[in-house]
Amino acid sequence: MNKPTASKHMDDPRPSGVVITHIETIPVGGLAFVRVHTSDGISGLGEMHPASSASGGRYIPAAAIRFHEEYLVGKDPTHIERHWQHMFRRSLFRGGADSMAAISAIDMALWDITGKLAGLPVYQLLGGPTREMVKLFVTPTCYGTYSPEEMAESAQRLVADGFSVLRMYPLGSRETFAKMGFRTVARTAEKYVSAVREAVGDDIDIAIDVICLLSPPEAIEMGRLLEPYGLYFFEDPIEPDNAEAMAHVSSQLPMPVATGERLCTIHQFRDLLSRNAAAFLRPDLALAGGITNVRKIAAMAEASYVDLMPHNPLSWVNAAASLHLCAAVHNIAILEHHVQGNVLDSPFDEVFIGIPELRDGHLIVPDRPGLGIELNDEALKNYPPSHGQRQPVIRPDGSLRDY
């Protein structure tokens, strides 16, 4: 019997004849988008998390795009799983946030291209819809005064706009937080939570996010103090790197823990699940490997009876990709809405074509081919690249608490 002969293109057969020609990185304001271009003129759009540069520039993930482009040029864009594995494993020291952010953006764009070539929305390529709309949570804010009263007023406006799930930051300003003692941290959170609960009533779900700033004892104390307010979830109570510590905190809290926005590999999420460290997982499609990898994280979580609340703090591009994933996956609890505060119609929306319909606190699943979202190139010039910098949280003794 003759042995099969390896084809010249065995690593990437191209039945469609369409190949990737180049990848374009597009910085817009503080965001970064990626377009994957093909030989037949169809392009796909993705969004890149700033990753390790999240409080500053977008330099390292953009360089990772060039590294992945070396592999992708000349390949069939529809071979998404094949390309995902190559991009992930070409980096021998794999799984870093910057490379994963680049993979995530490219993955979104490849799904966008594949949907356009097939004439189908991406969720249809993922097995079809499990729901026709996706429930959102939003974030009341009081950045101007950091007063519980203003937070409560912001919450009331969002409820009036049709939202029934509110997630708040209950620690006040970062400068003030740096000076708080152990008991003051929990008491400060209670002031915000009680003000919002009183303002919106018992039928609105409320939750908190402390952005990984607390120590385990602080988080446990805060959770116990807030038990009477019936929180939907406590997001990122401590730093995310130690799954065992997260599991300990989760076991001591009287409300569910949601975490995962800073994790980027399926292995990290497995560590959370194997320790029962979270009731809700928060993968970000722009960081945790795009649609391809987050779909796997969701499947793994489903076996543990854990739902996803995808992290979605960026633009309508990440929101659109998240919406397609949420439409096709069963175990989705809710999706974060990327607009915070009291402004639902932002001037920045002019950058996007095909913004999903928002109705009664839900995003309607679109039926356009691909992701259904594009950039308005003419409007991009109004938003030159900018690089914000999150300030350090410094204790009174001069030591660093966090950023």
Steps between C-alpha positions, in 0.01 A plus 500: 500500500636839405541748779304826460710780363486830685357775287694820450214674683423223750530749786243733344287367212301780336176379347361852472803655335470799737814581696606754759708781349582723797385613844430862587519637855278806557546705820192713573497711814604264778389191306665277240326319215631245256396441139599179326500554122452227238575450134135540392451834676305372801642613831425397856495722808615426853586691817816463704516531878790723613613206718816571699486862379146543631581813696725649235587446135396230259853419392565136584177341366545692172847348465348157562269559202807527277631171639173320425476665158824325398320169533158602363583668169415267214275278712127428459317724751226243563733248667444668834579220746814405307623859505411546866715203596790617286488854641480371857774237465747699285577688823689231688451697824131522428193647659623851580241778504651696209519208260154383607357849440637491146369146443160611633466789256613290206264218600202739501602625156532146358151412625376825344655408164369144514149622572515747213625232260216270609240780502413411862524671838777354715261346755358281222849365437521418872193277491216750481333717761406388849338840562379794295625773735762527772438662838745771609634644819615861520704709740364801687777751567572807709847597383432869547428498872548138609192542714258214576213737423623565147561128452138437598375765255706344221351160586146638484562647154632169370199315638276755329685420176394136530789330678428265789855395597747756636865437587675780696845596625444556875840622622487869405806671355826309474681776690261471793507120489878500547454655845221273625540267794368145515153582635464819295530305173193289578302790648568713191363227274192470718423872456490464121313171496237611749441826309450316171282228652276761661478693172412210269312263732523128557398385151811639328811283513812678624861385514841642587847499345806595708739453204726249678606761758418322826694255713319175590413620852366831365290324238353256752416779743336703224294205382370428850403862554316513165309174544166670587493683166463187288782550250477313170879459496825632646743556212877461531517519880878437502789482256436237232830312490446249784202274430534329838475834682200594285336171594555569869346847474210366294427235763481767770276747317119494529453604135626351169845596373558604139855514368721434201530824303881504536547134408579399144542124465266207534740352756460797734122469485528127565690581820208715617244233415693214657510689830138623491649849521227685312127477432538710184792521257589834337716427191561795270479402132763763417750342742408135560552373146200638313187307410690175446650475848216654703262250340719223646510671839121512495474131418737414784302721738170344397618166637549670838158673493678836472371781280693766312470878535739611224714802580425775248655838589626597154302602190210379289736266313575291807133533593394362161736203526379437855138522385550226240672278754223561754235425239647160422606383849254357751661593833500880475363686801540856376730722292677812621395811309807696398345843561532610862327776692202690373585551131351232277544683171863605475644723225761227456226279355558677166811283461284188452262380231250231600471563876273228646150601604455573870153421636380488862839421645584240233701492179313347207693229319568629145448304179763671282783285357813473707511702820275763343716794617738721300711810559403833348838593356397859443422547871828343618691823440297665778656266759881497476685244710522582870659319787354544844690405810343355811659657804655286776318452828760609757456443873575785745830327586611529138462133404316385187162333544411453134420682177 
